[in-house]
Amino acid sequence: MAKIIPHTFLKHFDFYNPDAQIPIALLNEMLVRIQKKTGSESLVGEMPEFFRSTNMGHVSSHIFQEPNLLGLLTATASNQAILRSDFNIKLFTHGTRTRFSVKINQRKSKAVQILEDIDIARILDGFRLAIGADFTPIEVGITSDSAKPLERILPTGDYTLRTGQIESYIVFPTVHLSRKMPVSNFADSNPKDPSMPDSVSRQIQQLMDEFHPGFIPRLEEIALLAGISRRTIERRLQDEFTSFRQLRSDYLKRKSLTYLMDPSLNVLMVSQLLDFANPQNFIRSFRSWNGMTPMEYRNNL
């Protein structure tokens, strides 16, 4: 794992959370490291189960609530900035044919090729879920110069496959747009709003929640994950009339109340989960936040 994660503190980050936000540069670096370590010619081609259209967290829950394929594709295009900030999704209909495409706005690189493979894998997976496992498109375009590494994810049947394209796309019969989406267990009955945080303070609060219990990130580490400098964060937080120190304190207070509701956790365990040096420091902080000790709070539950 150390050879894959470029920064030591990231071993505490929850990479299995599909809603976790990872800056593009860091994501690119990690994908290349993973492919190199596994010796894979194509991560998607060899491990397609990790790149399903249904494993995109709240976005998947949101778009798979749509009643038909048209709604799903439209919702995907509407949420493109949430899925990833560096690409464009387009849906174009011309008579009996419709084209759905994804284009990454980065210079070509090993990482971009991996991302483009992921795009076509998720597109095809979504169509199979909507139309059926035996779905055959009219045309598929991939950015790779060779289709061989992607053989496991490409459709079977009679269709045109074009390699070396500037974007990933699929052309299919327009009539499929009215195809009803199947009822599935990956579409939550009450999906969360997938919209991006509308302030730096909310983004930081979200990033803090994406680390494993027991690790509280420093400002420098938050800056790396957010993809902006420490000075920029400090300036923007000042504009929002807060500070990283205040956000960290609010986070610890919120988490402490949550942990104390769990009867299996004693005060020592809660203090460790919140990265306090000792229980006494935690008790003092808790009293300053809430006007009572942790045990007094727990006794009042």
Secondary structure, DSSP 4 states (H G I P E B T S, - for coil): -TTT-SSGGGGGB-TT-TT----HHHHHHHHHHHHHHHT-S-HHHH-GGGS-TT-STHHHHHHTTSSBHHHHHHHHHHTHHHH-TTEEEEEEEETTEEEEEEEE-S---HHHHHHHHHHHHHHHHHHHHHH-TT---SEEE-SSS-SGGGTTTSPPSS-EEE-S-SSEEEEEEGGGGGPBPPP-TTS-SSPPP-PPPSSHHHHHHHHHTTBPTT----HHHHHHHHTS-HHHHHHHHHHTT--HHHHHHHHHHHHHHHHHT-TT--HHHHHHHTT-SSHHHHHHHHHHHHSS-HHHHHHT-
